Amino acid sequence: MPRLPSPGEALDKVRETEVWKSVFRPGSIFRKGYKDTQRDRALATMNNVLYHLHPVKIKRHGLKLTYTFCLGGLSFFLFVLLTVTGIYLMFFYRPAATLGGAQAYNDMLTIRSGVYFGDLVRNIHRWAAHLMVLSVTLHMARVFYTGAYKPPREFNWVVGVILLFLTLGLSFTGYLLPWDQLSIWAVTVGTNLAGYSPLIANQARFILLGGLEVGPETLLRWYVLHVLALPFVLVLFLSVHFWRIRKDGGISGPM
Amino acid sequence: MATREETPLDQEVYDGTLAAELAKGTDRRVAEGRARAAAVRAYRKVHGEPEREAKPPASREAAPAAPPAEGNGGGAPAAVPAAAAAAVAYAPPPAAAVRTAPPPTGRAPSPKVGAPDKHRLLALVAPEGIQRVEREQGDRINVFPHLLMEEFIALLVITVFVTIFSTFVNAPLRELANPNLTPNPSKAPWYFLGLQELLRYFHPMIAGVIIPTLILVGLTAIPYVDRNPSTRPGDRKLVITLFTMLFMFGATLTIIGSFFRGPGFNWVWPWSQGLFFDL
């Protein structure tokens, strides 16, 4: 009987197969023969989807934590975390609140008590959302204080302002979804602010709420905005934001 | 420079070729050139290659890259040395202030002994036509693994923090929404509480519309208004002061609206009357 290969040998065999090599491009750390050399480090970035985000090399000062405080990156991580937890919550939530019943609120109760990790995932979603508003705001402050909005980065600052307001919009639309006393009254107060705008006041508010006041139509409308429309727009602007960072010469500074 | 007189040639061949060319009706200048070329070739055929070291050293130094052209197969004989000189040492008009290429350093290659004594001109490039790209290479590091490792650690830290926090602190969920029962106080989400606080002091038109619009437009316009190119904090005292004031103004209003406003949105002290704040 032939000797069985050891796990190490078996892994080497697998890594020599065409399938494995087709998945991991040259320079991947999962490919056989990766060496910790300048060349393979460069290839690891260049032959990777990450090359759309990062160049092969960056200025050394870009590593300095007290320059960026990682705030832009953290905002993006939080967005990813919110997307993942949000998708999980979507399996158990229906944005329905007709006058007789309150499907949405009942689903919230089910998520808290009857869904595996439902309570934890909902908590993560909620706290990460607040954290994201905070980190995006602080990111803006950091960019201001380091003067990173100066030429050639002016337009990326504008994109950043749009992203900040999209983040606020995502947070605010999500605030209504639990359909409890806290959410509908916070949204009522918040949208009353918009109701003071001149000329289009009532029309704007009517379109936003799908009615004269916060009701079941508002819930459905804001749900669609929250899970589909706003994230879609946000990802578009996010792509431009990241792309411009590289096109404008990478991270700014040092001061 | 090699001149006509220095070049040995076969006079008999020269005269014969010149007569033949002139008889064909060729222009005299061209005919002379062809005759001369034929004569040189004939001379070399008889005497072998001329000794290069016998050439005057001055001409070698003046044109190191291009040995003197010796009637290489036609062309006006007088014009050839001039063209060779132009190809080697392009002298821009003195009026234009341009960079000239530095003289070659190190060992310039010398032609092989016995190689045909001619050159080809590939292109003439004026120094102004060459764009020098001067990019600071700077102190650069590989993104992999240095930056990616840092980002990965940041991702782990934030994930762990949010997960642990969420394990112990529940997100609020109050009773079912009831449009007929207004809670007291009714507060907007925390990031709008600064605006809600402003509503206490200003007409809704100002606090709810004009100020938010100004903030939005003002933030967008910052890079186009602040044209100071310096990023050093010492050079930017005014803008930093203005921005810090605005930021602190917003933060203070938000904190007051969050923690110091109770029933009826009236002032409370959070340590004695309790918190009226939900995230």
Interface residues (C-beta under 8 A of the other chain):
Chain A: Q38 R41 A42 A44 T45 L50 H54 P55 V56 K57 I58 K59 R60 H61 G62 L63 L65 C70 G73 L74 F77 L78 L81 A97 A102 Y105 M108 L109 R112 D119 L120 R122 N123 I124 H125 R126 W127 A128 H130 L131 V133 M140 A141 F144 Y145 T146 G147 A148 Y149 K150 P151 R153 E154 W157 V158 V161 F165 L168 S171 F172 Y175 P178 W179 D180 Q181 L182 S183 I184 W185 A186 T188 V189 G190 N192 L193 A194 G195 Y196 S197 P198 E213 V214 G215 S252 G253 M255
Chain B: G138 D139 R140 I141 N142 V143 F144 P145 H146 L147 L148 E150 E151 A154 L155 I158 T159 V162 T163 F165 S166 T167 V169 N170 A171 P172 L173 R174 E175 L176 A177 N178 P179 L181 T182 P183 S186 K187 A188 P189 W190 Y191 F192 L195 Q196 L199 P204 M205 A207 G208 V209 P212 L216 L219 T220 I222 P223 Y224 D226 N228 P229 S230 T231 R232 P233 R236 I240 F243 F247 D278 L279
